[in-house]
Amino acid sequence: MFMNKEEILDTLARAVVEMNEETVEQMALLALQSGIGAEEAIEKGLSRGMEQVGKLYDANQYFIPEVVVCADTMYKGLEILRPATTKLQNSKGRIVIGVVEGDTHDIGKNIVVMMLESAGFEVYDLGRNVPPADFIKRVREVDADIVAMSSLMTTTMKGMKTVIEELYYHYQDHKPLVMVGGAPVSKPFAIQIGADGYASNAPGAVRIAQQLMQQRRKDGCD
């Protein structure tokens, strides 16, 4: 059956929402065979699907298990489309992300990573229990635009402030922007430690990252 460009992209997005891996793979291949650019298929197909997943999550219609499966489904399409992309030229921004030192809870962080990548960000995942020095080292290596940190323990939250202080020490006013999140973290706490953004969930993290990149470009730091 012949499908036009709009139908392919719509079906690709819907398959992500419906957690249909087989259809995602078929539509990703069909997109390339039909001459649709990989970047467009990712942005208007896979990413659009994950945006809808985020809305369903915000509306309490989808929960963490559904978000994880949708993200896994989206990755099936990315595996097909990524080799045909020019990643660095089309990156929405470079993000270094990790769970702060002393904390080994990374399920939420992993979901954030998947959603940021689906939104077009270039993500460098440091994993969990990450010392401040490792954040700084990776920021230097990749020239990061944003540092994202999470903590699920009140006893390790102070590690976020330590990383921010280190960033100020090394970069002064030209440091990467910082976003934080995690169950015990709040917006007042984020403001208190000098973070530039706070998100309470993975879809929110994508929105904050997009806002921070707009701010960074406006400030002439791109």
C-alpha positions in Angstrom: 0.0 0.0 0.0 1.4 3.4 -1.0 1.8 5.9 1.8 2.7 9.5 1.3 5.2 11.4 3.5 2.6 12.7 6.0 1.1 9.3 6.4 4.5 7.7 7.1 5.4 10.3 9.7 2.0 10.1 11.4 2.1 6.3 11.5 5.7 6.5 12.9 4.6 8.9 15.7 1.5 6.9 16.5 3.5 3.6 16.7 5.7 5.1 19.3 2.7 6.1 21.4 1.1 2.7 20.9 4.4 0.9 21.8 4.4 -1.0 18.5 8.1 -1.9 17.7 7.3 -3.7 14.5 5.5 -0.8 13.0 8.2 1.7 14.1 10.9 -0.4 12.4 8.8 -0.7 9.2 8.0 3.0 9.1 11.6 4.0 9.8 12.8 1.9 6.9 9.9 3.1 4.7 10.8 6.7 5.5 14.4 6.2 4.2 13.2 4.3 1.2 10.7 7.0 0.4 13.4 9.7 0.4 12.4 11.3 3.8 15.5 12.6 5.5 16.5 10.7 8.7 16.5 13.9 10.7 12.9 14.8 9.6 11.8 11.2 10.4 13.3 11.5 13.9 11.9 15.0 14.5 8.4 14.7 13.0 8.0 11.0 13.6 9.8 9.6 16.6 10.2 12.8 18.6 6.6 13.8 17.9 5.5 10.5 19.3 7.5 10.9 22.4 6.1 14.4 22.9 2.7 12.9 22.9 3.8 10.3 25.4 5.0 13.2 27.6 1.6 14.8 27.4 -0.1 11.5 28.3 2.3 11.2 31.3 1.4 14.7 32.4 -2.3 13.9 32.1 -1.8 10.8 34.3 -2.9 8.5 31.4 0.6 7.0 31.0 2.9 6.1 33.9 6.6 5.3 34.2 6.3 1.7 32.8 4.5 3.0 29.7 7.0 5.8 29.2 9.9 3.2 29.4 8.3 0.9 26.8 7.5 3.9 24.5 11.1 5.0 24.8 12.4 1.5 24.0 10.1 1.5 21.0 11.4 4.8 19.9 14.9 3.5 20.1 14.1 0.7 17.6 13.4 3.5 15.1 16.5 5.5 16.1 18.7 2.4 15.5 17.6 2.4 11.9 17.6 6.2 11.3 20.7 7.3 13.2 23.3 5.9 10.7 21.7 8.2 8.0 21.9 11.4 10.1 24.6 14.0 10.5 24.3 14.0 14.3 26.6 16.8 15.3 25.2 19.3 12.7 21.7 18.7 13.9 22.2 18.4 17.6 19.8 20.5 19.7 22.5 20.9 22.3 25.1 18.9 24.2 24.1 17.7 27.7 26.3 16.0 30.3 24.0 14.1 32.7 24.6 12.0 35.8 23.4 11.0 39.3 25.4 12.8 41.9 28.1 11.1 44.1 26.8 8.8 46.7 23.5 8.0 44.9 23.0 4.8 42.9 19.4 5.3 41.9 19.3 5.9 38.1 16.0 4.7 36.7 14.6 8.2 36.5 17.8 9.5 35.0 17.8 6.8 32.3 14.3 7.8 31.2 15.4 11.4 31.0 18.3 10.4 28.9 16.1 8.5 26.5 13.6 11.4 26.2 16.4 14.0 25.7 17.9 11.9 22.9 14.6 11.5 21.3 14.2 15.3 21.3 17.4 15.6 19.4 19.9 16.4 22.1 23.4 15.0 22.2 23.6 13.3 25.6 26.7 12.2 27.5 25.5 9.9 30.3 28.0 9.5 33.2 25.8 7.0 35.0 25.3 7.0 38.7 27.5 7.9 41.8 29.3 10.5 39.8 32.0 12.6 41.6 32.1 16.4 40.9 35.4 16.1 39.1 33.9 13.6 36.6 31.2 16.1 35.7 33.8 18.9 35.1 36.1 16.6 33.1 33.3 15.5 30.8 32.0 19.1 30.4 35.5 20.1 29.2 35.8 17.1 26.8 32.5 17.7 25.0 32.1 21.5 25.5 28.7 20.9 27.1 25.9 23.4 26.9 24.0 21.9 29.8 24.8 19.9 32.9 21.9 17.8 34.2 22.0 16.2 37.7 19.6 14.0 39.6 19.4 12.7 43.2 16.9 10.5 44.9 18.4 10.9 48.3 18.3 13.9 50.6 21.7 13.0 51.9 23.3 13.3 48.4 21.5 16.5 47.2 24.3 18.7 48.5 26.5 17.1 45.8 24.6 19.2 43.2 25.7 22.4 44.9 29.3 21.2 44.9 29.2 20.6 41.1 27.7 24.0 40.5 30.4 25.6 42.7 33.1 23.8 40.7 31.6 24.9 37.4 31.6 28.5 38.6 35.2 28.1 39.7 36.4 26.8 36.3 34.1 28.8 34.0 33.0 31.9 36.0 30.1 33.5 34.1 30.6 31.3 31.0 29.7 28.0 32.7 27.2 25.6 31.1 23.7 26.0 32.3 22.6 23.6 35.0 19.3 21.7 35.5 18.5 19.4 38.4 15.8 16.9 39.4 14.9 13.9 41.5 12.2 13.0 44.0 13.6 15.1 47.0 14.6 18.0 44.8 12.4 21.0 44.6 12.3 24.3 42.6 13.2 26.3 45.8 16.2 24.0 46.4 17.3 24.4 42.8 17.2 28.2 43.1 19.0 28.0 46.4 22.0 26.1 45.0 22.2 28.3 41.9 20.8 25.9 39.3 19.3 27.4 36.1 16.4 24.9 35.8 14.4 22.3 37.6 12.2 19.5 36.4 10.0 17.1 38.3 9.8 14.5 35.6 11.3 13.4 32.3 8.9 15.3 29.9 9.5 18.4 32.0 13.3 17.8 31.7 13.0 18.0 27.9 11.1 21.3 28.1 13.6 22.8 30.5 16.5 21.7 28.4 14.9 23.3 25.3 14.3 26.5 27.3 17.8 26.6 28.6 19.2 26.2 25.1 17.1 29.1 23.9 18.5 31.1 26.7 22.1 30.0 25.9 21.7 31.0 22.3 20.2 34.3 23.2 23.2 35.0 25.5 25.5 34.2 22.6 27.0 31.1 24.1 26.2 28.7 21.3 
